[in-house]
């Protein structure tokens, strides 16, 4: 089984090399797809050097379009059997890949989410915890499901599903859109525990509490109107 790691990247010069090294160390057949969403802090130059090692497929956006758009660009060129979304910071641990892939390799699932609330998490503020729980509860209510972490970065699905996901949300709305589209296609989302180490705003955290409104509106839109 070959894994396609799709990584949207925007202004992550302090972490990009380290996360790439962590991904490389995972003992699994894989391709790494980095989508540079018009970084301005020197990340682009670091990615160019990393790509010279020959194990990265580097794509670029000429202007900043948002995380959702970068994920869409990456999913469009997936060549592996399974795709996973990976953030370019160090909040999520690639050592969890094997556990995330196990239900798919065993034929028990076609979609797996890594749940921070089932595993060990550090550095998540109380506000973020409550916000995530609320949005996940809304998703569970409107889709009659039982997720614990809709907003997790670690979303894993087969290449067949990746090709079906025609995402329209360019920015933070892409998480609920992916979830809504997967559930509306009739797939069950399997969850496994993952580890998580959150970072603060001064460390480069980009999402704000106001983005929760975008997530909520997107979730309801794709449940009832799209």
C-alpha positions in Angstrom: 0.0 0.0 0.0 1.4 3.4 -1.0 0.6 6.5 1.0 0.2 9.9 -0.5 1.0 12.6 2.0 -0.7 15.9 1.0 0.8 18.8 2.8 -0.5 22.4 2.3 2.2 24.9 3.3 2.1 28.6 4.0 4.8 30.5 5.9 6.2 27.6 7.9 9.9 28.2 7.6 10.7 27.3 11.2 9.1 23.8 11.0 9.0 22.7 7.3 12.3 20.9 7.3 11.7 19.1 10.6 8.2 17.9 9.6 9.6 16.6 6.3 12.3 14.7 8.1 9.7 13.2 10.4 7.6 12.1 7.4 10.7 10.6 5.7 11.5 8.5 8.7 8.2 6.7 8.7 8.9 3.2 7.3 6.2 3.0 4.7 6.0 3.3 0.9 4.9 6.9 0.3 5.0 10.0 -1.8 5.2 13.5 -0.3 3.2 16.2 -2.1 3.9 19.8 -0.8 1.7 22.6 -2.0 3.3 26.0 -1.4 0.4 28.4 -1.0 2.5 31.5 -2.0 4.6 31.7 1.1 6.4 34.9 1.8 8.7 34.2 4.7 11.4 32.1 3.1 9.5 28.8 3.2 9.5 28.6 -0.6 13.3 28.7 -0.8 13.5 25.9 1.8 11.1 23.8 -0.1 13.1 24.2 -3.3 16.2 22.9 -1.4 14.2 20.0 0.1 12.8 19.1 -3.3 16.3 18.6 -4.7 16.5 15.5 -2.5 14.1 13.9 -5.1 11.4 12.6 -2.8 9.0 15.6 -2.9 6.5 16.6 -5.5 6.4 20.4 -5.1 3.5 22.4 -6.4 3.0 26.1 -6.1 0.1 28.6 -6.0 1.1 32.0 -7.6 -1.1 33.7 -5.0 -2.4 32.7 -1.5 -5.6 30.8 -2.0 -6.1 29.2 1.4 -5.5 25.8 3.0 -8.6 24.2 1.4 -7.4 25.2 -2.1 -3.9 23.8 -1.4 -5.4 20.5 -0.2 -7.5 20.3 -3.4 -4.4 21.0 -5.6 -2.5 18.2 -3.8 -5.3 15.7 -3.9 -5.6 16.2 -7.7 -2.1 14.7 -8.2 -2.3 11.8 -5.7 -0.7 8.6 -7.1 -0.8 6.4 -4.0 -3.5 4.0 -2.8 -4.4 6.1 0.2 -4.1 9.8 0.9 -3.5 11.6 4.2 -3.6 15.4 4.9 -0.6 16.6 6.9 -0.1 20.1 8.3 3.3 21.7 7.9 3.8 22.5 11.5 4.7 20.0 14.3 1.3 19.7 16.0 0.6 16.2 14.5 3.0 13.3 14.6 3.7 11.3 11.4 4.5 8.3 13.7 0.7 7.9 13.9 0.5 7.0 10.1 0.7 3.2 10.7 -2.1 3.2 13.2 -4.2 5.4 10.9 -3.7 3.1 7.9 -4.3 -0.1 9.8 -8.2 -0.1 9.5 -7.9 0.5 5.8 -5.2 -2.1 5.2 -7.4 -4.6 7.1 -10.4 -3.7 4.9 -12.3 -2.4 7.9 -12.7 1.1 6.6 -12.2 3.4 3.7 -12.0 6.6 5.7 -10.1 7.1 8.9 -9.8 10.2 11.1 -7.2 10.7 13.8 -8.9 11.8 16.9 -7.1 14.1 19.3 -9.8 13.6 21.9 -9.3 9.8 22.0 -5.5 10.2 22.2 -3.0 12.3 24.1 -3.2 16.0 23.5 -1.0 18.8 24.9 -1.3 22.6 24.4 -4.9 22.8 23.3 -6.6 25.8 24.9 -9.9 25.3 26.7 -11.5 27.6 24.1 -10.2 25.5 21.2 -11.3 22.3 23.0 -14.8 23.6 23.6 -15.1 25.0 20.0 -14.0 21.7 18.5 -16.4 19.8 20.7 -19.3 22.1 19.7 -18.6 21.9 16.0 -18.2 18.1 16.1 -21.4 17.8 18.1 -23.3 19.8 15.4 -21.8 17.5 12.7 -23.0 14.5 14.7 -26.5 15.9 15.1 -27.1 16.8 11.5 -25.5 13.7 10.0 -26.5 11.2 12.7 -22.9 10.1 13.3 -20.7 9.8 16.4 -17.4 11.5 15.6 -15.2 12.9 18.4 -13.0 15.2 16.3 -14.3 16.5 13.0 -11.6 19.3 12.8 -8.6 17.0 13.0 -5.9 17.5 10.4 -5.4 13.7 10.0 -8.0 12.7 7.5 -7.2 9.5 5.7 -9.1 8.0 2.8 -8.6 5.8 -0.3 -7.5 7.3 -3.6 -10.9 6.5 -5.0 -12.5 8.8 -2.5 -9.8 11.4 -3.0 -10.8 11.6 -6.7 -14.4 12.1 -5.8 -13.8 15.0 -3.4 -14.3 18.1 -5.5 -13.8 20.7 -2.8 -15.2 24.2 -3.2 -14.1 25.7 0.2 -10.8 27.4 -0.3 -10.0 28.2 3.3 -11.0 26.9 6.8 -14.4 25.6 5.6 -12.7 22.6 3.8 -12.7 20.4 7.0 -16.5 20.3 7.4 -16.9 20.1 3.6 -14.7 17.0 3.4 -16.6 15.5 6.3 -20.0 16.4 4.8 -19.2 15.1 1.4 -17.8 11.8 2.7 -20.8 11.2 4.9 -23.3 12.1 2.1 -21.5 9.6 -0.2 -22.4 7.0 2.4 -19.0 6.2 3.8 -18.5 5.6 7.5 -15.7 7.5 9.2 -13.5 5.3 11.5 -11.6 7.1 14.2 -8.3 6.1 15.9 -6.4 7.9 18.7 -3.5 10.2 17.8 -1.1 12.4 19.7 -1.3 16.1 19.4 0.9 19.0 20.6 -0.8 22.3 20.0 1.1 25.6 19.3 0.2 29.1 20.3 -0.3 32.2 18.1 3.3 33.5 18.7 4.5 30.1 17.5 2.6 30.5 14.2 -0.9 29.3 15.0 -3.1 30.6 12.2 -6.7 29.6 12.9 -8.7 32.0 15.0 -11.9 31.5 17.1 -13.8 33.5 14.5 -13.0 30.9 11.9 -15.4 28.6 13.9 -18.3 30.6 12.3 -17.0 29.7 8.8 -16.8 26.1 9.8 -20.3 26.0 11.2 -21.9 27.8 8.2 -20.0 25.5 5.8 -21.1 22.4 7.7 -24.8 23.4 7.5 -24.5 24.5 3.9 -23.2 21.1 2.7 -25.6 19.2 4.8 -28.8 21.0 3.7 -28.2 23.0 0.6 -25.4 21.4 -1.5 
